[in-house]
Amino acid sequence: MKLLVTGGAGYIGSITTQLLLDEGHEVVVFDNLELGHREAVDSRASFLAGDLRERESIHDAMMSVQPDAVMHFAAYALVGESMEDPMLYFHNNVVGGIYLVEAMSAVGVQKIIFSSTCATYGAPDVIPMTEETPQNPTNPYGESKLMLEKILLWARDRHNLEPVFLRYFNAAGATEAFGEDHHPETHLIPLVLSVALGKRGKIMIFGDDYDTPDGSCIRDYIHIVDLAQAHIQAVTKGGAGAFNLGNGMGYSVKEVIDVAREVTGHPIPAEVAPRRPGDPARLVAAADKARNELGWKPAYPELRTIIEHAWKWHQAHPDGYEGK
Ligand SMILES: NC(=O)c1ccc[n+]([C@@H]2O[C@H](COP(=O)([O-])OP(=O)(O)OC[C@H]3O[C@@H](n4cnc5c(N)ncnc54)[C@H](O)[C@@H]3O)[C@@H](O)[C@H]2O)c1
């Protein structure tokens, strides 16, 4: 298949691109490089520099590429920043998404795999979370993703689009070639590993008085290769609707730090700080639907493997892609 991958210079898009190419697909990456890295784009892919918020830019790209399907990763994804500046998020994630949908309709491209998130569920009462868990986002980031899901449903009904929503939990890990290099970094595993690399003095644990066995928050970590594989299965097997992507196993912040200590051999000093507003105690996926309908089976469900692979990449790239 020929895929147009928006945000393909970012963390998840770059590794999905790599796996798509490994499986013989053709990939054109569309990215403005605001948050991504040109070095993260596999040399076998074509690259188009462009911004989704510029209608002509994405329209021209769609016209020239004429892809069989779109994978849409490009977005802003920082919860805290979205609380500070909601319109920034609605503009990029929603308006940019509308221009993408318009370009697809104009060119007659139907299939879109959309990077959605467990943040669309908010703070659910019942764990694990299924695709039927009510979607009540608690921040503009999650809201912007839910809005685009809804827009895509209308585009399905009115413009024959075939959207698939992949609601990711916490992506982590790396391949040999590509890894996680966000600026700023807000994700736990790369932050913990940056302490082990000596780039940070300690890791902060935000709250140790939650209703969890060790008092720290529990999250569901999914290996980036498994996440990428789910996209390939969704696009090639004709999946439809929404799919949670997680391992169904939760690990606490303290457990992540402990495993990282074992993997790196570094003491990784930690300090407990007050809770962050809006952080739910537990977010764990029920991903049975992806397993049953897409035939998806995570190859690397173990937290230790996820951290080992991330550590290998960070050791090889201590300053990230560009030493920024
Ligand atoms: N990382 C996670 O754990 C996680 C969890 C749930 C959902 N997601 C979603 O997955 C997607 C990818 O996440 P990531 O961690 O790879 O993010 P990332 O920031 O590494 O990558 C996003 C890419 O999109 C590009 N981009 C952003 N706005 C653009 C625009 N207007 N035009 C063109 N390019 C633009 C950036 O330059 C960057 O390369 C996002 O949509 C995010 O919301 C990520």
The ligand as an ORCA input file, in Angstrom:
! r2SCAN-3c Opt
* xyz 0 1
  N       3.334      9.239     22.918
  C       2.271      8.685     23.509
  O       2.385      7.941     24.509
  C       0.883      8.936     22.949
  C      -0.226      8.447     23.658
  C      -1.513      8.659     23.116
  C      -1.663      9.308     21.911
  N      -0.564      9.794     21.263
  C      -0.769     10.494     19.973
  O       0.098      9.916     19.013
  C       0.533     10.894     18.073
  C       2.035     10.852     17.956
  O       2.625     11.041     19.235
  P       4.193     11.207     19.374
  O       4.562     10.900     20.780
  O       4.860     10.490     18.255
  O       4.319     12.779     19.144
  P       5.532     13.622     18.487
  O       5.422     14.994     19.017
  O       6.808     12.882     18.675
  O       5.171     13.620     16.943
  C       4.205     14.468     16.375
  C       4.724     14.893     15.011
  O       3.728     15.676     14.370
  C       4.341     16.823     13.794
  N       3.317     17.871     13.723
  C       2.633     18.437     14.757
  N       1.778     19.352     14.300
  C       1.908     19.372     12.942
  C       1.282     20.106     11.898
  N       0.364     21.053     12.147
  N       1.663     19.875     10.622
  C       2.603     18.939     10.354
  N       3.224     18.208     11.289
  C       2.881     18.429     12.572
  C       5.501     17.141     14.703
  O       6.514     17.905     14.077
  C       5.986     15.752     15.099
  O       6.946     15.250     14.196
  C      -0.037     12.222     18.563
  O      -1.196     12.498     17.802
  C      -0.392     11.960     20.018
  O      -1.485     12.738     20.421
  C       0.701      9.625     21.762
*
